[in-house]
C-alpha cells in the first residue's frame, strides 16, 4: 500500500514510518521540518518538505491510498500563549488535508490524537467513554479533529481511527537498508536510532536521561501525592509498541466508521520509579530536587486499553526498563556524533 505519513520526520511519525517500510508499504513522508528533523525520515521512505495546505493535494494525487496523520503542534504551554497557532495548524491544517483526501477519493486515515482531550480526568483510569473536557487549546484542537473525522466518516464514507495516547517513551533502531531493528537493538551496522528530540523537552524520561548525561540534578514536582511513594503515577508505552498500534489501526479502518482507542500499559509508573530505572540503565546516581506540586497535576493518570486489546488484539509488550534503555542508547548515539 502507498501510504502518506504527515509529520513523519518527528519522533512518533518517524518510528511509525519505519515500521510501515519494514512491513512492505510504500511510504511517503510529508513534513515542513518546523519541529521535525530530515535525518529522522526512515530509510526507504520518500521525503517531501512542505505544509499540509501547500502540498497535501499534490502528494496525495501520486497514488496515495491511506494517510497516517501526525503533523501538529503539541506543546500545551505554547498553545495557551498562542492558541491561534494551534487552531490554525492542528485543526485548519487537518481540514485542508481531509478536503484534499475527499476530492482525490482517499478515504483511509489514522490520526494521532492525545489524552489531552480528556482534560482533568474523572478517575485514575481513563476510558474512551469518559467525558472530553480539554483544558488547553492543544487538547481542544485535537478533540476538534476527532469530531471532524466523525463527520467526514459519516458524510463522505471515510474510514478513520483516532489513537489517544498518554506518555510515549523509548527509541527505535532501524537498519540502513530500511528494515526495522526493533526495540533493544544497537542500531545495527549502518543503522541508526530514532528517538525524542524536542525543543524544549517536556517529557520525563528524556529529561531524566539528560540530567544523567550532563551531571546535573532533576527537579521533581511534589512528593506528597496519595501514591505509594508520594510522586505522580503516569502511563508510559514504548514508541515501538505505539507504532504497532498504528499499523493495526490502519488495517482496521472501515468506510463510514470512526473508531477511537486509548493506548497505554494499563498500570503506570511513578516519577520515582522512572528515575530509579534510569539510574540503573545509566549507572548514574541522578540527584533529585523536590519542589512543590504543579497546579492541575492529578496523582494518578492511567489509560484503559481494554477496547483496543479486545477489538484489534493490541497490547503494550515492552516494559519501563526497555523504554529507558532504548532512550539511553539513542542519547548516547547522538552524543557520540
Secondary structure as UniProt FT lines:
FT   STRAND          2..6
FT   TURN            7..9
FT   HELIX           11..22
FT   TURN            23..24
FT   STRAND          26..31
FT   HELIX           38..40
FT   TURN            43..44
FT   STRAND          46..49
FT   HELIX           52..60
FT   TURN            61..63
FT   STRAND          66..69
FT   HELIX           76..81
FT   HELIX           83..86
FT   HELIX           87..92
FT   HELIX           93..103
FT   TURN            104..105
FT   STRAND          108..114
FT   HELIX           115..118
FT   STRAND          125..126
FT   TURN            128..129
FT   HELIX           137..156
FT   STRAND          159..165
FT   STRAND          167..169
FT   STRAND          172..174
FT   TURN            176..177
FT   STRAND          180..182
FT   TURN            183..184
FT   TURN            189..190
FT   STRAND          192..194
FT   HELIX           204..214
FT   STRAND          218..221
FT   TURN            228..229
FT   STRAND          233..234
FT   STRAND          236..238
FT   HELIX           239..252
FT   TURN            255..256
FT   STRAND          258..263
FT   STRAND          269..270
FT   HELIX           271..282
FT   STRAND          288..291
FT   TURN            295..296
FT   STRAND          300..303
FT   HELIX           306..312
FT   HELIX           320..335
//
